């Protein structure tokens, strides 16, 4: 998978003691930004109660569609003129361009873990 190879280059797996759900929580919070949980949960077509549980880690594995929508929101913030669907090539290029800084390490780790998990299930 091309995306996995690209992520391996910019975010090789590292030994750390942080569980992957910490990265999921950070991703959801980053996508929500300053919106209320109620407003953001409506945009994600889920309940505020579930969103709160995803953010707090009470539910450790949110559905893939929630994670995917949060990734799209974050990518859209960096390129708001883009309205078409994001392809895997677009996502890989965007990761390289915008998520290469040290401050984005947690997001890269989340993406790496997500791709690894998807590869394990296929």
JOZIFEN-V29378 format. One record per backbone hydrogen bond with DSSP energy under -1.0 kcal/mol. CO is the residue of the C=O (numbers start at 1). NH is the residue of the N-H. E is the energy in kcal/mol with one decimal. If there is no record, write none. Layout:
# JOZIFEN-V29378
co=CO nh=NH e=E
co=CO nh=NH e=E
This chain:
# JOZIFEN-V29378
co=1 nh=5 e=-1.8
co=2 nh=6 e=-2.2
co=3 nh=7 e=-2.7
co=4 nh=8 e=-2.7
co=5 nh=9 e=-1.4
co=6 nh=10 e=-1.7
co=7 nh=11 e=-3.0
co=19 nh=22 e=-1.6
co=20 nh=24 e=-1.5
co=21 nh=25 e=-2.5
co=22 nh=26 e=-2.0
co=23 nh=27 e=-2.4
co=24 nh=28 e=-2.4
co=25 nh=29 e=-2.5
co=26 nh=30 e=-2.5
co=27 nh=31 e=-2.3
co=28 nh=32 e=-2.4
co=29 nh=33 e=-2.2
co=32 nh=35 e=-2.2
co=36 nh=40 e=-2.7
co=37 nh=41 e=-2.9
co=38 nh=42 e=-1.7
co=39 nh=43 e=-1.7
co=40 nh=44 e=-1.9
co=41 nh=46 e=-2.7
co=47 nh=51 e=-2.4
co=48 nh=52 e=-2.5
co=49 nh=53 e=-1.7
co=50 nh=54 e=-2.4
co=51 nh=55 e=-2.6
co=52 nh=56 e=-2.1
co=53 nh=57 e=-1.2
co=53 nh=59 e=-1.8
co=63 nh=67 e=-1.7
co=64 nh=68 e=-3.1
co=65 nh=69 e=-2.3
co=66 nh=70 e=-2.1
co=67 nh=71 e=-2.3
co=68 nh=72 e=-2.4
co=69 nh=73 e=-2.4
co=70 nh=74 e=-2.3
co=71 nh=75 e=-2.6
co=72 nh=76 e=-2.8
co=73 nh=77 e=-1.8
co=79 nh=82 e=-1.5
co=87 nh=91 e=-2.7
co=88 nh=92 e=-2.5
co=89 nh=93 e=-2.5
co=90 nh=94 e=-2.8
co=91 nh=95 e=-2.6
co=92 nh=96 e=-2.1
co=93 nh=97 e=-2.3
co=94 nh=98 e=-3.0
co=95 nh=99 e=-1.9
co=101 nh=104 e=-1.5
co=102 nh=105 e=-1.7
co=104 nh=108 e=-2.3
co=105 nh=109 e=-2.4
co=106 nh=110 e=-2.2
co=107 nh=111 e=-2.4
co=108 nh=112 e=-2.7
co=109 nh=113 e=-2.8
co=110 nh=114 e=-2.7
co=111 nh=115 e=-2.7
co=112 nh=116 e=-2.5
co=113 nh=117 e=-2.6
co=114 nh=118 e=-2.5
co=115 nh=119 e=-2.5
co=116 nh=120 e=-2.0
co=117 nh=121 e=-1.4
